[in-house]
Amino acid sequence: MLFWQAIQAAKSAGMEELDLGRSDVEDQGLIRFKKRWGAHSVRLTLWRSPTHKVSPALERLKMRLAKTACASVPVKMLALAGWLMYRHAG
């Protein structure tokens, strides 16, 4: 429902495109969800610094731990953290 309302508001404002954001190539569920809304993929190439090898298993573990930690934090604290960090994120 949220996406539908965002699409309607954007259309009313004269917008022609809606960016659904980035998706990790391994997150096929999210990619399928976005495609059902008519999204098309654009490959992004990222370079990270420092340029050392990162274990995909370690990255998945870190993501799982972050999700678990965020699930136990009160919503108001998450909203505050998002508000504080938003200006520093892409």
Contact map, one row per residue, 1 for C-alpha under 8 A:
111110000000000000000000000000000000000000000000000000000000000000000000000000000000000000
111111000000000000000000000000000000000000000000000000000000000000000000000000000000000000
111111100000000000000000000000000000000000000000000000000000000000000000000000000000000000
111111110000000000000000000000000000000000000000000000000000000000000000000000000000000000
111111111000000000000000000000000000000000000000000000000000000000000000000000000000000000
011111111100000000000000000000000000000000000000000000000000000000000000000000000000000000
001111111110000001000000000000000000000000000000000000000000000000000000000000000000000000
000111111111000000000000000000000000000000000000000000000000000000000000000000000000000000
000011111111100000000000000000000000000000000000000000000000000000000000000000000000000000
000001111111111101000000000000000000000000000000000000000000000000000000000000000000000000
000000111111111100000000000000000000000000000000000000000000000000000000000000000000000000
000000011111111000000000000000000000000000000000000000000000000000000000000000000000000000
000000001111111000000000000000000000000000000000000000000000000000000000000000000000000000
000000000111111100000000000000000000000000000000000000000000000000000000000000000000000000
000000000111111111000000000000000000000000000000000000000000000000000000000000000000000000
000000000110011111000000000000000000000000000000000000000000000000000000000000000000000000
000000000000001111100000000000000000000000000000000000000000000000000000000000000000000000
000000100100001111110000000000000000000000000000000000000000000000000000000000000000000000
000000000000000011111000000000000000000000000000000000000000000000000000000000000000000000
000000000000000001111100000000000100001000000000000000000000000000000000000000000000000000
000000000000000000111110000000000000000000000000000000000000000000000000000000000000000000
000000000000000000011111000000000000000000000000000000000000000000000000000000000000000000
000000000000000000001111101001100000000000000000000000000000000000000000000000000000000000
000000000000000000000111111000000000000000000000000000000000000000000000000000000000000000
000000000000000000000011111100100000000000000000000000000000000000000000000000000000000000
000000000000000000000001111100000000000000000000000000000000000000000000000000000000000000
000000000000000000000011111111100000000000000000000000000000000000000000000000000000000000
000000000000000000000000111111110000000000000000000000000000000000000000000000000000000000
000000000000000000000000001111111000000000000000000000000000000000000000000000000000000000
000000000000000000000010001111111100000000000000000000000000000000000000000000000000000000
000000000000000000000010101111111110000000000000000000000000000000000000000000000000000000
000000000000000000000000000111111111000000000000000000000000000000000000000000000000000000
000000000000000000000000000011111111100000000000000000000000000000000000000000000000000000
000000000000000000010000000001111111111000000000000000000000000000000000000000000000000000
000000000000000000000000000000111111111100000000000000000000000000000000000000000000000000
000000000000000000000000000000011111111000000000000000000000000000000000000000000000000000
000000000000000000000000000000001111111000000000000000000000000000000000000000000000000000
000000000000000000000000000000000111111100000000000000000000000000000000000000000000000000
000000000000000000010000000000000111111110000000000000000000000000000000000000000000000000
000000000000000000000000000000000010011111000000000000000000000000000000000000000000000000
000000000000000000000000000000000000001111100000000000000000000000000000000000000000000000
000000000000000000000000000000000000000111110000000000000000000000000000000000000000000000
000000000000000000000000000000000000000011111000000000000000000000000000000000000000000000
000000000000000000000000000000000000000001111100000000000000000000000000000000000000000000
000000000000000000000000000000000000000000111110000000000000000000000000000000000000000000
000000000000000000000000000000000000000000011111000000000000000000000000000000000000000000
000000000000000000000000000000000000000000001111101000000000000000000000000000000000000000
000000000000000000000000000000000000000000000111111000000000000000000000000000000000000000
000000000000000000000000000000000000000000000011111100000000000000000000000000000000000000
000000000000000000000000000000000000000000000001111100000000000000000000000000000000000000
000000000000000000000000000000000000000000000011111110000000000000000000000000000000000000
000000000000000000000000000000000000000000000000111111000000000000000000000000000000000000
000000000000000000000000000000000000000000000000001111100000000000000000000000000000000000
000000000000000000000000000000000000000000000000000111110110000000000000000000000000000000
000000000000000000000000000000000000000000000000000011111110000000000000000000000000000000
000000000000000000000000000000000000000000000000000001111111000000000000000000000000000000
000000000000000000000000000000000000000000000000000000111111100000000000000000000000000000
000000000000000000000000000000000000000000000000000001111111110000000000000000000000000000
000000000000000000000000000000000000000000000000000001111111111000000000000000000000000000
000000000000000000000000000000000000000000000000000000011111111100000000000000000000000000
000000000000000000000000000000000000000000000000000000001111111110000000000000000000000000
000000000000000000000000000000000000000000000000000000000111111111000000000000000000000000
000000000000000000000000000000000000000000000000000000000011111111100000000000000000000000
000000000000000000000000000000000000000000000000000000000001111111110000000000000000000000
000000000000000000000000000000000000000000000000000000000000111111111000000000000000000000
000000000000000000000000000000000000000000000000000000000000011111111100000000000000000000
000000000000000000000000000000000000000000000000000000000000001111111110000000000000000000
000000000000000000000000000000000000000000000000000000000000000111111111000000000000000000
000000000000000000000000000000000000000000000000000000000000000011111111100000000000000000
000000000000000000000000000000000000000000000000000000000000000001111111100001000000000000
000000000000000000000000000000000000000000000000000000000000000000111111110000000000000000
000000000000000000000000000000000000000000000000000000000000000000011111110000000000000000
000000000000000000000000000000000000000000000000000000000000000000001111111011000000000000
000000000000000000000000000000000000000000000000000000000000000000000011111111000000000000
000000000000000000000000000000000000000000000000000000000000000000000000111111100000000000
000000000000000000000000000000000000000000000000000000000000000000000000011111110000000000
000000000000000000000000000000000000000000000000000000000000000000000000111111111000000000
000000000000000000000000000000000000000000000000000000000000000000000100111111111100000000
000000000000000000000000000000000000000000000000000000000000000000000000001111111110000000
000000000000000000000000000000000000000000000000000000000000000000000000000111111111000000
000000000000000000000000000000000000000000000000000000000000000000000000000011111111100000
000000000000000000000000000000000000000000000000000000000000000000000000000001111111110000
000000000000000000000000000000000000000000000000000000000000000000000000000000111111111000
000000000000000000000000000000000000000000000000000000000000000000000000000000011111111000
000000000000000000000000000000000000000000000000000000000000000000000000000000001111111110
000000000000000000000000000000000000000000000000000000000000000000000000000000000111111110
000000000000000000000000000000000000000000000000000000000000000000000000000000000011111111
000000000000000000000000000000000000000000000000000000000000000000000000000000000000111111
000000000000000000000000000000000000000000000000000000000000000000000000000000000000111111
000000000000000000000000000000000000000000000000000000000000000000000000000000000000001111
